[in-house]
Amino acid sequence: MSFLQIYLQAFLVIMTLMSLLWIISVIIKNASIVDIFWGFGFVVASAFYFLKTGDANPRKIVIVTFVTIWGLRLSGYLAWRNLGKGEDFRYRNFRKNYGENRYWWISFFQVFLLQGTLMWLISAPLLGAQFNSAEKNLNIFDYTGIAFWFIGFLFEAGGDFQLARFKSDPSNKGKILDTGFWRYTRHPNYFGDSAVWWGYGLMCIAAGSYLPALGSVAMTALIIKISGVALLERSLKEQKPQYLEYTKRTSAFIPWFPKR
């Protein structure tokens, strides 16, 4: 099968799963369950690509293992953080603006098909790294990608852990976390997520697939400009006046030593 055939089949798989997830969201009246599925969806896509691209080899095994670890941790963390707390404020606002009687079907296009399409587009390097992996030996791009993944996973998982521990202490309510990873970047979890995906992109390049590696660029753009950093920064500056002082001394994204 060609790259395009496998890629289009994955689109159908992802959209089928997103449609089923949408039906569940309508029943429970909670569109934010789509966020929990985000990481797991890439696990499914990576496994699908693994099965469709021939025999196993070191690069395929590494990338499907890394995606599985990353995706299951992210989905598990979001499930632990969000379940039982009701629908996220973003989707509540959408529901209010469109009206309860309309939002159940609008959410299918606005939330589930949109995120499914983004997931499919961004998953391209996961296929690129596995489709052209006839060479059994890993190369310098593979090892660089592996290093990026480990650094990214450390920042993402470590940042989430530190933030969860900080929020669990009632005395920290209203305060800003500025220790640990959060001392060097205002968004260690988003930086880590981006670095993880650059790891996948480098392994895609290692396999000789260059255009699909743009999926990693797309993930970084999504994190910084749309759903991650930009959105959260606006919210925090409005809710916490002391956050402005934190922004003056702490790097916005790439970890660096704080300004004095």
Summary of the structure (lengths in Angstrom):
residues: 260
radius of gyration: 19.3
end to end distance: 57.0
largest distance: 57.9
contacts: 860
relative contact order: 0.12
helix: 77%
strand: 0%
